Amino acid sequence: MKAAIIGGGISGLSAGCYLQMNGFDTEIFEMHSRSGGLCTSWKQGGYTFNASLNWLMGSNESSQFFQLWSELIDMDSIHFYTPEVRLEIETLKNRDRKGNNVFRLYTNIDRLEKYMLGIAPEDKRVIRKFIRQIRKIQTFEIPPKIRSLPQLLPWYKKIGYIKYLPLLLFLRRYGKITCYSFASQLKNPFLKEAFEQLFNGDDMPILIHTIPLSYFDRKGAGYPIGGASGFSEKIEEKYRSLGGTLHFNSKVDKILVKDHKAIGLQLKDGSRVQADYVISAADWRFTVFNALEQKYADKNIMALGNQEKLKVFHSVFFVFLGLNRIFTEHTGLFRFPLETPLMSPDGTEYQRMELHVHNYDPTVAPKGKTVVSVCLYTLRGDYWINLKDSEKNSYTKAKEEFAGQVIDILDKKFGGIKENLEQMNIATPATFYRYTNNWKGSIQGWLPAKKIISPSPIHAELPGLHHFYLAGHWTMPGGGLPVAIKSARDVAMMICHKERKEFKVIPPGK
């Protein structure tokens, strides 16, 4: 049996690995010249610019995702770094009792509790409730039974899921709390302002921070030294070792269908590939509306396509700098207010900026030097994509001038930026669209809804189409690498079930 897989990102590679383990012949067709998709970094003048994977859920056994990653790669071969501080937020209006205006979100829960109580003893009740919520999360198995798929289980085994009712009730209770509604409970002005800025001013479910903090506390959400490409390359190596075939510079044009059954692919060059199964680990919109010509789009899918049910996740404007200086002021993420709002050419106004100092990874810069980056989120990725397509010179001028404004702000704030600048790289939404084909240049598929436990309206199968499956970060709002590997494994299990094969895993080294 043969499976053709669209996309050589983490999900496509993972799906290929699992199917190869189970006796299928697979081919992956990747439009770019390398694998990894959005899990990528690149080298320039002795520096490595890392565009993703700032932390990985599953960096040790405290997270169930460690089990999944360990099915594909030797996790002991990767050195993970866990920051002491997840995020530093400089406040604009308020200071703590000692006159400090930088709030630190510590990853050690005991330390975070002591720190917050020292800042705001008047908020003791609210702070301890917040900390209890994180510790409660640590008692749950999230997600439940990660290596099984409920719909494939016999009824008597599905009953076992009833033990996860407390988790459901917990998520239902706390999933309604956003950073703003939590901040409104705080009396201390400094702490209140800091929590309002947890998402850079966006009102998002606070569980999006408390769940990761529960893993950071146990060192289960670390950053892999070497960055994104080093991690994705290990999965590519696993796929090739299992006998899989990976085609680069191979853009898919259409998914071939006969009698409502996917039978292969047609590539951009006109060539065709026959297959018994087709998996798309590529862009959701391209897959449904272009490669399948909208023939299997029901009302639910049309609503998604019109962004009526979910919004597309932000894209980003990245400015990467290689500096001939050490940068000891901060480590990791530092968010600070701007004296004057920064207006992007795409019309997005920024009142704050987030600096990422990569000095915790010795592999990304020569000794005595540092990589810093600024990530500016935007929901107007189409502006950059359309500008690049229609007026390339205007696009180049716009991105370089905007990056120049960013550098001016950093130089004024920290000093020693311009005079020590050795390398610069700019990535726009058009960059991400060019290399991954992600709708609007999105970096994580769908934006999570405020009701964090709402069921996902995206399904692995499309109505009326057989032998076809979707995998990747578009299958669940929020996306990310955990969704990429889990969705790929689930699809492989579905295919094995359909072929009445017992799903098996071949661990690394076997």
N, C-alpha and C positions, 0 to 999 in steps of 0.2 A: 504493500500500500504506500502511496506517495502523497505527501502534503507539500503544497506550495505556500510559502509564508511571505507576506508583504511587509517589509521593514526589518532592518537589522539593528534596532535598538535593543534595550535590555529585555523587553517583552518578546520580541521576535526571536532573539537568541535563546531565551529561556524556553519558549515553546518548542523550538527546534531541538534543544537538548533533551527535553522530556520525551518527545516523540521518538527521537533516535534511540533513547534508552529502551523504548517499548517496541522496537522492531520496525519502525516506519522509516521510509526513505524521505528525507526532507531537503528542500532547497529554499534558501532565503534570498530575496531580491531587494537590495538596498539601493536607493537612488543616489546616495552620497558615495564618496571614495573610501569611506571607513565605517566601521560599525560603532555602536554606542548610542546613536540618536542624540537625544538631549543630554544624556549622561556623557559629557564631553569636556575636554580641555585641549589647549594647543600650546605649542612652544614658539617663542619668539625671542631671539637675541639672548639666550641663556635663561630666560624666564618662562614659567609655565602659568598660563592664565586659565583658571578653573571656572567654568560656567555653571556648574551644578554640583550636586552631592556634597553639600556643606555638612550634612550629617546623615547617617544611615541607620534606620530602625532595624536592629538585629545585629549589632556589633558584638554582642556576647549572648550567653545563654539565658539571660534574664528576659530576653524578647523571643517570642515564638518565631519571628522571622529569621532568627539565627539558624533554625532548623532548615528553613527553605534555602537560604544562601549556601548552607553547608552541603546541600544536595548537589550543588553545581560547582562550588569552588572550595578550596582549603582555606577556611576562615582563619586558621591559626597562622597562615602565612602573611596575613595583613596586620600591620600595626595601626591601631586606632587611637586617636587623640580625643579625649573628652574635655571640653573647656570648663574652667571653674565658673565662668560667667557666660550664660547663654546670650545675653543681650544687655548692652548699656544704653540707657536712654537719658539724654540731657534735657532737662525741663526748661521751659521758657519763662514761666510765671512764678514758680515756687521753688523753695529750697528746703532741705531737711533741717533738723535742729542744730546741726553743726555748721550750717551754711553751705553744704554741698548741693550741687544741682544735677548730679548724675545718679540715676537709680540703676542698681545692678541686679539683674535677674539671675541669681546663683543657681547652679544645677544641683548642688547638694541641698536636699530639702530641709534638713536640720539647720543648716547655715542660713538658708533663705528665710526660714521662720524667725530665727534669732535676729537677723538683719532687719526684717520688716517690723518686728515688735519693738526694736530699738528706735526705729524711725517714728512709729505711730502706736505707742502704747494705748492710746485712746481707741484704736481700732482692733484691740486684742480679739474680740469675739469674731469679727469678720475675717481677720488674718488666719486664725486657727481653723476656722471653717474651710477656708481656701486650702490650707495645708492638709487638712483631713481629707479633702476631696482628692488630692494627689496621692496620698497614701492609700486611699480606698481603691483607686485605679490599679495600684500595684497588686491588689489581692485578686484581681480578675484576670481571666485568660482572654486577651484581646489580640486578634479576633478569636472567637471560639473555634476549637477543633480545626486549626488552620490547614491541616493536611487532609481533611475530608471535604466532601461536597454534599450538603444535605439532600439535594434533589436526587442524588444517585444512591442514597441509602435506603434499605428496606424500612418499613414503617416502625418496626420495633426498635430500630436503632435511632430513628428520629426522635423517639420519646426521650432519649438521653439529653436532648437539647434543653429540656425543661429546667435543668440545673443552672442554665444561664439566664433564667428569668430575673434574678437580682441585678445582673449586668444591664439588662434591658430597662429595668425600672430606674436604675441609677442614671443611665444615659438620658432617659426620658425626663428625669427630674432636673439634671444639670445641663442638658443640651440646650435649654432655653436661655441660659445665662450668657450674656455677651460681655465683652470687656467694658462697654459703657454701663450696662446695668449693674455689673459688679462694682465699677468705680463709683457709682452713685451711692453705694452703701458706705463708702469710706468718708471719714470725717477729716483726715489729715490731707491738706491741700496738695502737698508734694506727692504723696502716694497716689492720690486720686488722679493727678495729672499724668503720672507715669503709666498707670494702668489704662488710661484713655489712649495712650500712644503705643500700646502693645502691638497694634497692627497699623502703626503709622497713621492713626486717625480714623481707620475704618472700623466700623462696629461689627465684629465677628464673634462667633461662639468662643468663649474662653477655654473650652475643652481643646481647642486647636493648640493651645499652649500647655494646658495642664497634662494632657496625655503624653506629649513628648517629654515634659519635665519628669514624669514618673519613670521614663526610661533613662533619661540623662542621669538621674539620681543613682541608678544601678549600673551605670556605664554601658547601657544597652543601646545608646544612640550616638555613637562616636563618628568622627570623621576619618576616613581611610587615608593614611599618609600616602602621598603620591597622586591623590586627586581622582577625578572622575574617569579619565581615560584609562588609567592603570587598573581600575576596578572593572570597567567594561571589557577590557582586553582579556582579563582572566576568564570571563564567561565565553568570549569568542574562542579562546583556546580550548575550553571544555567542549564547545560545540564541534569544533574541527576534530578533536580527539575522538569524538563519537562517530565520526564519518560523515558529518553534515557538509553540505555544499553552500558556500556563501558567494553570491554574485554582487560585485560593486558596480556603481554607475549604471544601474539597471532599473530605470524608472518604469513602474507599472502603469499602463494606460487603462486597461479594462479587466474586469473579472469575467471570465467566460462562464456562461450558464446555459444549460440544456435541460429542458423539462423541469425547470425550477430547481436544478441541482448544479452547484458550482463544480466545474470540471477543469478549471485551469486559469491561466493568466495570458493576457496579451500585453507585451512590453511596448514601450514608446517607439522602438525601432521596427515594430510590426511583427516581430517573432512571437511565437506562441509556445506555451508550456502546458502540458497536460498534467492533471493531478486528480487524485481521488478526493482530496480535501483541500480547501483553501482557508487560510487564516490571515486576517488582516490585523497586523500590529502597527498599522500606519494611522494617518490622520482620519478621524471619524467622518468628518464632512466629505473629504475626498472619496473615501470608501463608499459611503452610502449614496451620495449625490452625483459623483462622477464615474467612479469605476463600476458602479452598479446602476448608473443612469436613473436613480430614484425609483426604480421599479419595485423595491421592497420597503418602501417608506410608508408606514401607516400614519394615522393622525398623531400618535405619540411622537414618532420620529420627526414628522413635519414640525411639530411644536418645538422640539429640540433644535431643529435646523433654523427656526426663527428666533431662537433664544427666549422662548416664552416660558419654559420650565426651568432652564438653567442658563446662566451667563457663561461665556467663554472666559477662562482664567486669563489673568494679566499676561501681557508680554513685557519685555524689559528693554531698556536702553542701558547698556553696560559700558563703562569706561574702565579699562584695565591699565594700571600704571606699574612699570618696573622702575623702582627707585634705588639710586646708589646711596642708600643710607639705611640704618636700622630704624625701626619705628617702634619705640617702646611705650608710646603714649597709651596705646590700646592694643588689645588682642581680640580678634574675632569681630563681632558686629557692634558698631557704635552709631547710634542714631542721634542727630542733633538738629535743632531748629535753625532756620535761615533768617538772617537779618532782613533780607528782602526776598519775597517769593521768587522762585525760579520758574520761568515759563518755557515749556518745551515747544519746539516748532509744531508738534502735533496738537497743541492746545491744552495739554495737561499742566496744571499749576502745582508746583511742589513747594510746600512750606517747611519741609524737613528733608534731610538727606541721610542716607545710610552708608557708612563707610565700612568696608570689610578689609581688615588687616590680616594678611595671610602669614604672619610671622611664626605661626605654630607648626608650619610644614617646612622643614629644611630643604625639601627637594624642589620647591618651586622658584627659588631664587639663589644666586650665588651667595657665598658667605659674606656677611656684612651688608647685604642688600635685601630689599623687601618688595613683595607684590602687594599693592592695595587696589581695591576696586570699588566702584560706586554702581549700585543697581537701582535704577529708577523705573518703578513699575508704571505701566500704562495700559489702558483699555482701548487705546486708539492705534493699535498696531497697523491697521489698514492704511493709515496715513503714510507710514514709512514704506510699506510694501508697494503702494500705488506710486509714490514719488520715485522710488527706485526704478520701477518699470517704465514710467513715463518721462522722467527728467533726471537721468543719472547724475549729471553734473550738479544740479540743484540739490539732489539727495546727498551727494558727497560734501557739498558746501554746508548744508544744514547740519549734518551730523558732526562735522569737524568744528563748526562754530559753537554748537551746543556743548560738545565735549570741552571746548576751550573755556566756556563759562563755568563748567564743573571744576576744572583744574584751578581756575581763578579763586573759586570759593574755598577749595581745599588749601590752597597756598596761603590765603588770608587767615584761615582757621588754624592751621598747624605750622605753617612755615616750612621752608626747605623742600617744597614740592617741585616747583619749576626748575630750580637750579640743580636738582638731583635727578631729573627725569631722563631716563635712558631709553625706555621703550613705552609705547602707548598702543593700545588696541581698542577699537570701538566696535561693539556689536549692537545692532538695532533689531527691532522686530522683523525687519526684512532679512536680516542675517539668519535668524532662526527659521523663517519661512523658506528661505533658499535651501538650507541644508536639511530640513526635516519635513517641509510641506505642512507644518502644523497651522491650522486655521488661525488667521490673524496673528501668526507668530507666537501663539500661546506656548507657555513653558510647562503647563501642567494640565491641559485638557479643560475640564469644567471647573468653574468657581464653586466651592461648597455653598450650599444654602444655609441660611441662618439656623434653620432647624436641622441640626447636624445628624440626627438619627432618621431623617426622612429616607424612605427606601429609594434606591437609585433607579431612575427611569430608563437606564441603559441596560441592555441585555446582551449576552454573548451571541445569541442567535437572532437573525432577522426574520420577521414573519413571512412564511411561505417559501423561504429559501433553505434548501437542504445542503448538507456537507460544507457549510460555511460558518465561520466563527470569528468574532471580534475579540481581541485581547489588547492590553496596554492601558495607559493612563486615562484614556477617554472612557473606560468602562465604569469608572467610579469618580464622583466629584472629589476634587482635591488631588487626585492622581498621585504621582510620585513613584519611586522605585518599589515600595512594598506592593502597591497595586499592580505594577508591571509584572513582577514575578508571580504573584498570586493568581492573577487572571490568566497568565500563560499556563501555569500548572493546572488550573481548573479546566481550561480548554483541552489540554492534553488528556486529562482524566475523562472528559466527556467523549472524546473521540475513541479512547480505549473502550469505554463502556459501550459505545455504539457498535464497535467491532467485536464486542464480547471478549476483550482482552483484559487480563488482570494487570492493573497499573502497577508498575514497579519503578524503582529508582536505583541507579548505579552510582554510589558515592564516589567522590574524587579518589583517584588512586586504585580503583577496582577495575 
